[in-house]
Amino acid sequence: MSLAEKALTGKLPFRMGTINWFKYSSPQTFFPLAGKMIPLFAVAALLLCGAGLYIGFFVAPTDATQGESYRIIFIHVPAAWMSMFIYLVMAFWAGLGLVLNTRLSSMMATALAPTGAMFTFLALWTGSLWGKPTWGTWWVWDARLTSELILLFLYLGFMALQAAIDDPRRADKAGAVLAMVGAVNIPIIYFSVKWWNTLHQGASVSLTSSPSMAKTMLLGMLIMALGFWMYSIAVVLSRVRCVILERERHTEWVGQYLGAKR
Amino acid sequence: MNWGSWSEFWAMGGYGLYVWGSYLVTLVFMATEVVLLLLRRNSIMDFLARMPRNHYGRIRDEGET
């Protein structure tokens, strides 16, 4: 049977041509799909982080001005990128959940927040440990550091607000407003090193100019960033599965899913 | 290869405290997140396994048979 025939007779899980994008937008159909994807992303994360660390410590040369202290870059920059990227994804899903009233979108936002908060803290922590030997201080109130700290408070505020409201759907709506308003902070973080005179250095890697660092250093950093990305997907998918089960525990499909597993 | 020996590797050119302080805390946070998620999953699965369900798979209300 050809692909087209299968599609016409409904033997494919989705319709070719007009893909039914909404098939996986319900928690019930997304739950098993997410379960299948987690191991793939987890393995990818382990392999990429392993390769990235190897390049970072054993291939990339010592920095001419900073010595070995620069090796913090291999986790600092990926963590900082993830902290901003996850926030945008979280605000996107929260906003979509608010507009379309789709449960799964809001659950995705809820599942993303703790991982985003963790990467924000790690960006601040590793930045502090890098700042001490290079700038001579653990912390300064410059625009980059301050706006990143505000990002941490936005994540924590989102989580606290959602935790404080008993009705999950109302918690979703309140959280979505906070997440979307807070999204204005992301371009502020990103461009802070351009707009203000910061102690933090400008971007070493940007879309518009060639990177100002050695090729192996850049390679190690990008591979680590990919590894952190895969880690985030694996962790967030497994958290959204927990959220789905917690919120939908009363439904028939959860009962049938558990019955089928036994 | 950048390092002549393991002690040179751990010393990180005198920046060991900063470099390993960064990597260790990152590792601990990421590992803890994974462990917390496994615990959370186990606890919701345990809860769901204990809930009595009716014929349709819905959690039984009080008094329902």
Interface residues (C-beta under 8 A of the other chain):
Chain A: F57 F58 A60 P61 T62 G67 E68 S69 R71 I72 I75 H76 A79 P114 T115 M118 F121 L122 W125 T126 L129 W130 K132 P133 Y231 V235 S238 R239 R241 C242 L245 E246 R249 H250 T251 E252 W253 V254 G255 Q256 L258 G259
Chain B: M1 N2 W3 F9 M12 G13 G14 Y15 L17 Y18 V19 G21 S22 Y23 V25 T26 F29 M30 E33 V34 L37 R40 R41 I44 M45 F47 L48 A49 M51 R53 Y56 G57 R58 I59
